Amino acid sequence: MAKTLKILQLQTRYNAADTNSDLGEQILQGLPAERFEVVNAYLEGRPADDAIDPPGRRQVFFEFSEKDMSGLRRKVQARLLAFCREESFDVVLLHRFKAVNLFMHLNKKLRIARCIGVSHGFGEYDRFYRRWQARRLIDACWRFVGVSPAVVDYLVSLRCGFTKANTVAITNALDIDLAESLQLSRDAARQALGLPMTPVIIGAIGRLVPIKGHAHLIRAFAVVSQEFPHAHLAIIGGGREQDNLAALIAESGLQERAHLCGTQPDAMRYVRAFDIFAMPSLQEGLGLALLEGMSGRLPVMGSDIPAMRPLLQGAGGRLFNPGDVASLTEQLRAGMTDSEAERAAQGERAYRYLRREHDIDDFRRKYRELLEGDQPLTGSSS
């Protein structure tokens, strides 16, 4: 009988709002308990006191502060070093730069044989000092995952230790059956979000930060709203741009027609509130929210950026130039001009593409193989 692998999955921050669509959760669901003993850990944050851990799940919340996580992070390193020595992990699976960088240093002492770093987007290694550290610290223990082929291309292009031999693309996927089971009906979703029942609603899901491009979406909607007085815009998400976006909505005279719905637990529950799904991001690792829109059988449109282009083309969606309000306006106008039947047909095409190309079982199999080390990396396996 094969040895049970003891695995640490370490994420930077606990986010209660995304438990069902979270990448780490999707991986965990594919790791059978008889083969994998997993400790799921978070550097920052913790669930509410009344939150219940899933049965059979071991979770650790280090609750490091922002101050702890800055600078040399000596307190963080000391605690993680002691924790890992006590637990004796066979494999560590690390999400995003902070966790990966910490273990690049720690593993010089721990010597865990298989360390896997997952990169969720672009820009993590743009700084010279980060590339210098990676070049110095990456060794034969390391494997890396990009959440799309475009992210892998970014990492390898840096020439600081990420190579086609140690870096693979495992494209993000969605548990479509779970997503559909959670989704509210059109009317129920609109009622829950406080949205009107009758008009056509253009919807978006994403953190309210500049890189998500919501300001461009609001400006484009301000133009088409004059031509389509029955149209509304709704954005699910929270973040530091909330006040700026609210001010832009007021400045555009859209207070009654553009809705900031705030952070919603498992936002994919509400996708059927929308008639058209838009994703105006300036940069993405993959664009999981776009897959959530497809799971609701919605026509989709998004920025023409490397990580999203193949998804939109495969789904028959519309593309616009990132950050280009005129280009976005043109596509919104085209989507609004479509008949209800045409939008339904486009939504079905997107859904069929999602089922065909972003299979959750295939995604989980690839992570199992990577954790077990059964297959060498030979470039993209997306």
MARKOLFI-569792 format. One record per residue (C-alpha): residue in one letter; x, y, z. Coordinates in steps of 0.02 Angstrom, whole numbers, plus 50000, padded with zeros to 5 digits. Example, Ala and Ser with C-alpha at 12.3 -4.5 7.8 and 13.67 -1.06 7.14 Angstrom:
BEGIN
R residuo     u     v     w
R       a 50615 49775 50390
R       s 50684 49947 50357
//
This chain:
BEGIN
R residuo     u     v     w
R       m 50000 50000 50000
R       a 50067 50172 49952
R       k 50126 50284 50093
R       t 50006 50421 50145
R       l 50079 50590 50098
R       k 50074 50725 50231
R       i 50045 50891 50146
R       l 50044 51071 50204
R       q 49938 51185 50096
R       l 49982 51363 50146
R       q 49885 51515 50089
R       t 49917 51696 50127
R       r 49748 51752 50189
R       y 49586 51669 50243
R       n 49437 51734 50145
R       a 49268 51672 50204
R       a 49180 51748 50053
R       d 49259 51630 49927
R       t 49261 51460 50013
R       n 49176 51363 49873
R       s 49268 51441 49726
R       d 49437 51457 49813
R       l 49577 51370 49717
R       g 49647 51288 49873
R       e 49476 51219 49916
R       q 49455 51149 49741
R       i 49622 51057 49759
R       l 49577 50990 49931
R       q 49415 50916 49867
R       g 49517 50806 49749
R       l 49635 50733 49881
R       p 49565 50570 49954
R       a 49597 50550 50141
R       e 49668 50375 50122
R       r 49812 50442 50015
R       f 49836 50620 50079
R       e 49844 50693 50254
R       v 49822 50879 50226
R       v 49847 51024 50345
R       n 49764 51179 50271
R       a 49846 51335 50343
R       y 49831 51523 50326
R       l 49960 51655 50370
R       e 49832 51793 50401
R       g 49651 51799 50455
R       r 49533 51670 50528
R       p 49347 51625 50514
R       a 49217 51700 50627
R       d 49208 51619 50799
R       d 49046 51532 50755
R       a 49111 51461 50591
R       i 49116 51271 50586
R       d 49265 51180 50510
R       p 49220 51054 50376
R       p 49215 50875 50446
R       g 49383 50788 50443
R       r 49473 50948 50396
R       r 49625 51005 50494
R       q 49650 51192 50480
R       v 49781 51306 50558
R       f 49764 51495 50571
R       f 49929 51578 50616
R       e 49847 51750 50627
R       f 50005 51846 50586
R       s 49981 52034 50579
R       e 50023 52147 50433
R       k 50175 52205 50531
R       d 50230 52024 50557
R       m 50219 51994 50369
R       s 50327 52143 50321
R       g 50515 52166 50325
R       l 50623 52017 50374
R       r 50475 51921 50449
R       r 50584 51841 50582
R       k 50436 51798 50695
R       v 50344 51718 50549
R       q 50495 51618 50493
R       a 50533 51556 50669
R       r 50355 51497 50699
R       l 50338 51413 50530
R       l 50507 51329 50549
R       a 50458 51256 50718
R       f 50286 51205 50654
R       c 50354 51114 50501
R       r 50490 51025 50600
R       e 50359 50962 50722
R       e 50239 50905 50583
R       s 50367 50828 50463
R       f 50279 50865 50299
R       d 50319 50768 50141
R       v 50257 50905 50024
R       v 50213 51089 50040
R       l 50091 51173 49921
R       l 50107 51362 49930
R       h 49991 51493 49856
R       r 50048 51665 49800
R       f 50211 51758 49822
R       k 50219 51782 50011
R       a 50199 51598 50053
R       v 50315 51544 49912
R       n 50450 51669 49959
R       l 50444 51620 50142
R       f 50475 51438 50099
R       m 50611 51478 49975
R       h 50707 51536 50129
R       l 50641 51409 50255
R       n 50672 51257 50147
R       k 50858 51285 50150
R       k 50842 51224 50330
R       l 50692 51108 50317
R       r 50745 51018 50157
R       i 50569 50961 50116
R       a 50590 50859 49959
R       r 50445 50932 49860
R       c 50393 51114 49870
R       i 50260 51175 49748
R       g 50228 51360 49724
R       v 50067 51416 49639
R       s 50070 51584 49550
R       h 49896 51659 49528
R       g 49942 51806 49417
R       f 50069 51923 49345
R       g 50188 52047 49422
R       e 50242 51951 49578
R       y 50424 51948 49520
R       d 50434 52113 49428
R       r 50547 52187 49562
R       f 50731 52154 49534
R       y 50760 52101 49715
R       r 50625 51967 49705
R       r 50702 51896 49546
R       w 50873 51898 49626
R       q 50807 51800 49775
R       a 50719 51674 49664
R       r 50875 51645 49560
R       r 50974 51614 49720
R       l 50846 51506 49813
R       i 50759 51397 49683
R       d 50836 51223 49683
R       a 50790 51045 49635
R       c 50658 51034 49773
R       w 50547 51160 49685
R       r 50405 51145 49561
R       f 50293 51288 49508
R       v 50116 51304 49441
R       g 50042 51446 49340
R       v 49853 51456 49339
R       s 49857 51482 49151
R       p 49983 51459 49009
R       a 50003 51648 49006
R       v 50062 51649 49187
R       v 50188 51511 49148
R       d 50254 51612 49001
R       y 50274 51762 49117
R       l 50371 51662 49248
R       v 50486 51576 49123
R       s 50521 51740 49033
R       l 50597 51812 49193
R       r 50746 51692 49180
R       c 50768 51687 49368
R       g 50745 51502 49404
R       f 50574 51465 49328
R       t 50599 51350 49180
R       k 50496 51241 49064
R       a 50569 51095 49162
R       n 50504 51150 49334
R       t 50350 51255 49290
R       v 50183 51192 49227
R       a 50014 51268 49185
R       i 49864 51192 49272
R       t 49721 51299 49212
R       n 49596 51349 49344
R       a 49433 51254 49341
R       l 49264 51268 49422
R       d 49160 51136 49510
R       i 49015 51168 49392
R       d 48893 51049 49478
R       l 48926 51135 49644
R       a 48911 51307 49566
R       e 48743 51265 49488
R       s 48679 51190 49650
R       l 48720 51352 49741
R       q 48652 51474 49612
R       l 48492 51564 49651
R       s 48359 51590 49521
R       r 48357 51754 49425
R       d 48221 51832 49532
R       a 48289 51764 49697
R       a 48464 51826 49657
R       r 48401 51999 49612
R       q 48296 52008 49768
R       a 48444 51956 49876
R       l 48554 52091 49798
R       g 48420 52224 49802
R       l 48415 52240 49613
R       p 48264 52283 49505
R       m 48169 52140 49425
R       t 48127 52201 49252
R       p 48276 52278 49161
R       v 48425 52199 49075
R       i 48571 52194 49197
R       i 48754 52195 49148
R       g 48848 52113 49290
R       a 49026 52095 49352
R       i 49109 52006 49499
R       g 49279 52055 49568
R       r 49375 52146 49703
R       l 49356 52334 49692
R       v 49537 52375 49652
R       p 49603 52475 49503
R       i 49673 52326 49409
R       k 49499 52251 49393
R       g 49448 52395 49279
R       h 49278 52433 49354
R       a 49298 52620 49326
R       h 49311 52588 49139
R       l 49155 52480 49146
R       i 49057 52618 49234
R       r 49114 52748 49108
R       a 49065 52636 48961
R       f 48897 52600 49041
R       a 48868 52786 49063
R       v 48875 52801 48873
R       v 48762 52654 48829
R       s 48639 52697 48969
R       q 48582 52844 48863
R       e 48537 52727 48720
R       f 48462 52589 48827
R       p 48363 52669 48968
R       h 48305 52498 49030
R       a 48483 52438 49064
R       h 48564 52427 49235
R       l 48741 52386 49294
R       a 48782 52284 49450
R       i 48954 52246 49523
R       i 48978 52117 49662
R       g 49135 52142 49765
R       g 49217 52252 49895
R       g 49383 52340 49909
R       r 49478 52501 49923
R       e 49402 52575 49764
R       q 49225 52571 49834
R       d 49216 52757 49873
R       n 49299 52809 49710
R       l 49179 52703 49608
R       a 49029 52768 49705
R       a 49087 52946 49668
R       l 49106 52904 49484
R       i 48930 52833 49480
R       a 48862 52992 49559
R       e 48963 53102 49442
R       s 48889 53006 49294
R       g 48712 53025 49361
R       l 48691 52836 49375
R       q 48641 52821 49558
R       e 48477 52735 49513
R       r 48551 52622 49379
R       a 48727 52570 49433
R       h 48735 52462 49589
R       l 48885 52419 49698
R       c 48823 52261 49784
R       g 48970 52240 49905
R       t 49059 52081 49955
R       q 48945 51929 49948
R       p 48989 51756 50016
R       d 49008 51637 49867
R       a 48972 51772 49740
R       m 48938 51642 49605
R       r 48771 51612 49692
R       y 48708 51772 49614
R       v 48766 51761 49433
R       r 48591 51724 49367
R       a 48540 51898 49424
R       f 48634 51958 49270
R       d 48590 51951 49085
R       i 48766 51991 49022
R       f 48929 51956 49113
R       a 49072 52080 49090
R       m 49251 52065 49153
R       p 49350 52226 49120
R       s 49512 52175 49208
R       l 49674 52255 49152
R       q 49770 52101 49209
R       e 49722 51925 49266
R       g 49806 51760 49301
R       l 49657 51669 49228
R       g 49494 51753 49275
R       l 49395 51631 49382
R       a 49248 51750 49391
R       l 49231 51732 49202
R       l 49207 51545 49226
R       e 49076 51582 49358
R       g 48983 51689 49232
R       m 48987 51546 49107
R       s 48919 51426 49239
R       g 48764 51535 49246
R       r 48739 51516 49058
R       l 48772 51700 49027
R       p 48844 51781 48871
R       v 49017 51842 48921
R       m 49132 51983 48871
R       g 49302 52032 48937
R       s 49468 52118 48910
R       d 49580 52055 48771
R       i 49725 52004 48885
R       p 49831 51845 48868
R       a 49752 51746 49011
R       m 49572 51783 48960
R       r 49584 51787 48770
R       p 49576 51598 48743
R       l 49431 51581 48866
R       l 49328 51714 48780
R       q 49368 51650 48607
R       g 49325 51471 48657
R       a 49163 51526 48738
R       g 49112 51635 48591
R       g 49120 51790 48700
R       r 49158 51969 48653
R       l 49329 52049 48679
R       f 49376 52231 48703
R       n 49541 52320 48723
R       p 49592 52328 48906
R       g 49565 52499 48982
R       d 49487 52565 48821
R       v 49318 52641 48862
R       a 49270 52663 48679
R       s 49306 52480 48640
R       l 49211 52423 48795
R       t 49065 52537 48751
R       e 49055 52459 48578
R       q 49043 52284 48650
R       l 48916 52333 48782
R       r 48811 52412 48645
R       a 48821 52252 48542
R       g 48770 52146 48691
R       m 48624 52258 48730
R       t 48567 52255 48548
R       d 48556 52064 48549
R       s 48385 51991 48573
R       e 48344 51889 48728
R       a 48349 51731 48622
R       e 48521 51777 48553
R       r 48588 51807 48728
R       a 48518 51639 48785
R       a 48604 51550 48640
R       q 48769 51637 48679
R       g 48753 51587 48861
R       e 48725 51405 48815
R       r 48879 51408 48703
R       a 48984 51479 48846
R       y 48916 51346 48964
R       r 48958 51205 48843
R       y 49135 51273 48824
R       l 49154 51279 49014
R       r 49097 51098 49029
R       r 49215 51042 48892
R       e 49374 51138 48933
R       h 49376 51173 49120
R       d 49336 51004 49193
R       i 49363 51001 49382
R       d 49408 50816 49384
R       d 49550 50843 49262
R       f 49611 50992 49364
R       r 49612 50890 49524
R       r 49699 50743 49440
R       k 49841 50855 49383
R       y 49867 50922 49559
R       r 49864 50746 49633
R       e 49997 50690 49509
R       l 50103 50843 49547
R       l 50090 50816 49735
R       e 50133 50632 49718
R       g 50275 50667 49598
R       d 50219 50528 49481
R       q 50257 50625 49323
R       p 50400 50742 49280
R       l 50354 50915 49220
R       t 50373 50940 49034
R       g 50300 51112 49007
R       s 50117 51157 48996
R       s 49988 51026 49043
R       s 49839 51141 49029
//
